[in-house]
């Protein structure tokens, strides 16, 4: 399938880095908080939730702590990531590609996908699989990196094929049979710093790492500040990431 991706999409070292920092690094804390807040708004108390492209399991850990009544499972293409996620969560984690889900039709109430569709040349196959596996009225929550013009060394390291705008992704959702409920950019207040860093002061590898404690605390506080309007359903006009919630 043209959209299919493999372990080459994110080399083993990136999973190892993710596993080491995702519960402490400001970006992952904010990302997981955004995803959890979407489920707080749109997911039933006992929803069956699939984390499609779960990586090393950080979001699933967050959901276990915040929403223990959810019925959680995960999936990732990487054997290494699946092993880490199983160890971390104790949940059923399938090794498979997001565009060939190993599940029956209408099996989940919610599917979440954090920064995984961007690894596909064409995400329409994965979106079709998400729709197939969601129950009627089910919810899809997707996070993506924003703006192809911001492509940098970070995207090369994480094998990001494309960075999206709202104007690109919302029509993709519609063509795949989803109705958009909410869409916003985020990581807005740190946007200028990130552009300067990635365009003027590039480095090797991804930006996934631990930062000095004071810097991490400041960046985390900034991202928490901008989370306030998002929780109230207020859309932010630009940012490094694009968050969308849609219904089958």
RAJO-V852229 format. One record per backbone hydrogen bond with DSSP energy under -1.0 kcal/mol. NH is the residue of the N-H (numbers start at 1). CO is the residue of the C=O. Records with the same first field share a line. If there is no record, write none. Layout:
# RAJO-V852229
NH=CO + CO
This chain:
# RAJO-V852229
4=1
9=6
10=7
14=11
15=11
16=12
17=13
18=14
19=15
20=16
21=17
22=18
24=21
25=21
29=25
30=26
31=27
32=28
33=29
34=30
35=31
36=32
37=33
38=34
39=35
40=36
41=37
42=38
43=39
47=44
49=71
50=110
51=73
52=112
53=75
54=75
57=54
61=57
62=58
63=59
64=60
65=61
66=62
67=63
70=67
71=47
73=49
74=92
75=51
76=94
82=78
83=79
84=80
85=81
86=82
87=83
88=84
89=85
90=86
94=74
96=76
100=97
106=132
107=133
108=133
109=48
110=48
111=139
112=50
113=141
115=143
119=116
120=117
127=123
128=124
129=125
130=126
131=127
132=128
133=129
134=130
135=108
138=135
139=109
140=246
141=111
142=244
143=113
144=242
146=240
147=164
150=147
151=148
156=152
157=153
158=154
160=155
161=118
162=118
164=145
169=165
170=166
173=169
174=170
175=171
176=172
177=174
178=173
179=247
181=245
182=245
184=243
185=236
186=241
191=188
194=190
195=191
196=192
197=193
198=194
199=195
200=196
216=212
217=213
218=214
219=215
220=216
221=217
222=218
223=219
224=220
225=221
226=222
228=225
231=227
233=230
234=229
240=187
241=186
242=144
243=184
244=142
245=182
246=140
247=179
248=138
